[in-house]
Amino acid sequence: MQDLVFADPTVAATIMRYATARPSKPLLLYGEPGTGKSEALRLVVEAQFAQAGIASDDFTVNGADAGKGLFDRILNMAQMQMWAPGTPALIIIDEIDEVEDAVPSKTRTFIEQHKSVQLLASTNYIKKLKPALQSRMRCVEVQRPLNTDWVPRAQAILAAEGARVTQSGIAQLLQNFSGDARDFIDYMEEQVDAAKQFAVGQ
């Protein structure tokens, strides 16, 4: 979980709570693309499986593949998980707004009827979801981190590559970064490669 970077520490705390405990409400992360929502959900599930000593698998469905058989598929995936009695299975739904487009109101009904399954979902378009569904989920907005938010993570990456750079040096380096969470790793790889080439040329 330490690899994730969030603009709001309360968001990080909520995600950590879902990773280490098991709040009763399904979790919905929403916000603009590239803010790390899907990765956060994946790490929550990995952490829960690790704590339970269960072999982890990919239990993710994508809203783009939604159809009439989607929730039957979710139930089948849930039955493959071997939790302690009374502990719900975990299923990730990426782009849950597309599920609502394809099969309106079915997610709300599923949540009500299947307490043995806990959904962890993401969307870029929270306004596409009806209030009745939102009220049944813990809705958390994930905002794009500021460049300064990336400094500790960037320092850890550079240190792992053997580069010793001060926080002020990293902050200066990140002034030119304007991407999202998906772009960050690429940007850091470029900086590491540039530093290595510079060192060779000296």
C-alpha positions as CSV (number, residue, x, y, z in Angstrom):
1,M,0.0,0.0,0.0
2,Q,3.0,2.3,0.5
3,D,3.4,2.5,-3.3
4,L,0.1,4.5,-3.6
5,V,0.1,8.3,-3.5
6,F,-3.0,10.2,-2.5
7,A,-3.7,14.0,-2.3
8,D,-5.9,13.5,0.8
9,P,-4.6,11.5,3.8
10,T,-8.1,10.7,4.8
11,V,-8.6,8.8,1.5
12,A,-5.4,6.9,2.2
13,A,-6.7,6.1,5.7
14,T,-10.0,4.8,4.4
15,I,-8.4,2.6,1.8
16,M,-6.0,1.2,4.5
17,R,-9.0,0.5,6.7
18,Y,-10.5,-1.6,3.9
19,A,-7.2,-3.4,3.5
20,T,-6.7,-4.3,7.1
21,A,-10.3,-4.5,8.4
22,R,-13.6,-5.3,6.7
23,P,-16.1,-2.4,6.9
24,S,-19.6,-3.5,6.2
25,K,-20.3,-1.1,3.3
26,P,-19.1,-1.8,-0.3
27,L,-16.4,0.6,-1.3
28,L,-16.7,3.0,-4.3
29,L,-13.6,5.0,-5.4
30,Y,-14.4,7.8,-7.8
31,G,-12.5,10.6,-9.5
32,E,-10.8,11.5,-12.7
33,P,-8.9,8.8,-14.7
34,G,-5.3,8.0,-13.6
35,T,-5.6,8.7,-9.9
36,G,-4.9,5.1,-8.8
37,K,-8.4,4.0,-8.0
38,S,-8.2,0.5,-9.6
39,E,-4.7,-0.1,-8.3
40,A,-5.9,0.8,-4.8
41,L,-8.8,-1.7,-5.0
42,R,-6.5,-4.4,-6.3
43,L,-4.1,-3.9,-3.3
44,V,-7.0,-3.9,-0.9
45,V,-8.0,-7.3,-2.1
46,E,-4.4,-8.6,-2.1
47,A,-4.0,-7.4,1.5
48,Q,-7.2,-9.1,2.6
49,F,-6.3,-12.4,0.9
50,A,-2.8,-12.3,2.4
51,Q,-4.2,-11.8,5.9
52,A,-6.6,-14.7,5.5
53,G,-3.9,-16.9,4.2
54,I,-5.8,-17.5,1.0
55,A,-4.2,-17.9,-2.4
56,S,-5.0,-14.7,-4.3
57,D,-6.4,-14.6,-7.8
58,D,-7.8,-11.9,-10.1
59,F,-11.4,-11.4,-9.0
60,T,-12.0,-8.3,-11.2
61,V,-14.8,-7.6,-13.6
62,N,-14.9,-4.6,-16.0
63,G,-18.1,-2.6,-16.5
64,A,-17.3,-2.5,-20.2
65,D,-18.1,-6.2,-20.3
66,A,-21.4,-5.8,-18.5
67,G,-24.4,-7.8,-19.7
68,K,-27.2,-9.9,-18.3
69,G,-24.9,-12.6,-17.1
70,L,-22.5,-10.3,-15.2
71,F,-23.9,-10.9,-11.8
72,D,-24.1,-14.7,-12.3
73,R,-20.4,-14.5,-13.1
74,I,-19.7,-12.4,-10.0
75,L,-21.5,-15.1,-7.9
76,N,-19.4,-17.8,-9.5
77,M,-16.2,-15.9,-8.8
78,A,-17.3,-15.4,-5.2
79,Q,-17.9,-19.1,-4.7
80,M,-14.3,-19.8,-5.7
81,Q,-13.1,-17.8,-2.7
82,M,-12.5,-19.7,0.6
83,W,-13.2,-17.3,3.4
84,A,-14.1,-18.1,7.0
85,P,-17.8,-18.5,7.6
86,G,-19.6,-15.2,7.6
87,T,-16.9,-13.4,5.8
88,P,-18.0,-12.0,2.4
89,A,-16.1,-12.7,-0.8
90,L,-14.4,-9.7,-2.4
91,I,-15.1,-8.7,-6.0
92,I,-13.8,-5.6,-7.9
93,I,-15.9,-3.9,-10.4
94,D,-14.0,-1.4,-12.5
95,E,-16.1,1.3,-14.3
96,I,-19.2,0.5,-12.4
97,D,-21.0,3.3,-14.2
98,E,-20.9,1.1,-17.3
99,V,-22.7,-1.7,-15.4
100,E,-25.4,0.8,-14.6
101,D,-25.7,1.8,-18.2
102,A,-26.0,-1.9,-19.3
103,V,-28.2,-3.2,-16.5
104,P,-29.8,-0.3,-14.6
105,S,-30.3,-0.7,-10.9
106,K,-29.1,-4.3,-10.9
107,T,-26.0,-3.5,-8.8
108,R,-28.2,-2.0,-6.0
109,T,-30.4,-5.1,-6.0
110,F,-27.4,-7.4,-6.0
111,I,-25.9,-5.6,-2.9
112,E,-29.2,-6.0,-1.1
113,Q,-29.7,-9.6,-1.9
114,H,-26.2,-11.0,-1.7
115,K,-24.6,-10.1,1.7
116,S,-22.1,-12.9,1.1
117,V,-20.3,-10.7,-1.5
118,Q,-18.6,-7.4,-0.9
119,L,-18.1,-5.2,-3.9
120,L,-15.1,-2.8,-4.3
121,A,-15.8,-0.5,-7.3
122,S,-14.4,2.4,-9.2
123,T,-15.8,5.0,-11.6
124,N,-14.7,8.1,-13.3
125,Y,-18.3,9.3,-13.5
126,I,-19.9,9.4,-10.1
127,K,-22.9,11.4,-11.5
128,K,-23.9,8.5,-13.6
129,L,-24.7,6.5,-10.5
130,K,-28.2,6.9,-9.0
131,P,-28.3,8.2,-5.4
132,A,-30.0,5.0,-4.3
133,L,-26.8,3.1,-5.3
134,Q,-24.4,5.7,-3.9
135,S,-26.2,5.5,-0.6
136,R,-25.4,1.8,-0.3
137,M,-21.7,2.3,-0.8
138,R,-18.9,4.1,1.0
139,C,-18.2,6.7,-1.7
140,V,-14.7,8.1,-1.6
141,E,-13.4,10.8,-4.0
142,V,-9.8,10.2,-5.1
143,Q,-8.3,13.4,-6.3
144,R,-5.2,13.8,-8.5
145,P,-2.1,14.3,-6.2
146,L,-0.1,17.5,-6.4
147,N,3.5,17.3,-7.5
148,T,4.7,17.7,-3.9
149,D,2.6,14.7,-2.9
150,W,4.8,12.5,-5.2
151,V,8.1,13.6,-3.5
152,P,8.4,10.7,-0.9
153,R,7.5,8.1,-3.5
154,A,9.9,9.5,-6.0
155,Q,12.7,9.6,-3.4
156,A,12.0,5.9,-2.6
157,I,12.2,4.9,-6.3
158,L,15.4,6.9,-6.9
159,A,17.0,5.5,-3.7
160,A,16.2,1.9,-4.8
161,E,18.0,2.7,-8.0
162,G,21.1,3.9,-6.1
163,A,20.5,7.6,-6.7
164,R,20.8,9.9,-3.7
165,V,18.8,13.0,-4.3
166,T,17.6,15.5,-1.6
167,Q,13.9,16.2,-1.2
168,S,14.4,19.7,-2.5
169,G,16.1,18.2,-5.6
170,I,13.3,15.8,-6.2
171,A,10.7,18.6,-5.8
172,Q,12.6,20.6,-8.4
173,L,12.7,17.5,-10.7
174,L,8.9,17.0,-10.3
175,Q,8.2,20.6,-11.3
176,N,8.1,19.5,-14.9
177,F,5.8,16.5,-14.2
178,S,2.2,17.0,-15.3
179,G,0.9,13.5,-15.7
180,D,-1.2,11.2,-13.6
181,A,-0.5,8.0,-11.6
182,R,0.0,6.0,-14.8
183,D,2.5,8.5,-16.1
184,F,4.5,8.7,-12.9
185,I,6.4,5.5,-13.1
186,D,7.3,6.2,-16.8
187,Y,8.5,9.7,-15.8
188,M,10.6,8.3,-13.0
189,E,12.1,5.6,-15.2
190,E,13.1,8.3,-17.7
191,Q,14.8,10.3,-14.9
192,V,16.7,7.3,-13.7
193,D,17.8,6.4,-17.2
194,A,18.9,10.0,-17.8
195,A,20.9,10.0,-14.5
196,K,22.6,6.8,-15.4
197,Q,23.6,8.1,-18.9
198,F,24.9,11.3,-17.3
199,A,27.0,9.3,-14.8
200,V,28.4,7.1,-17.7
201,G,29.3,10.2,-19.7
202,Q,31.2,11.8,-16.9
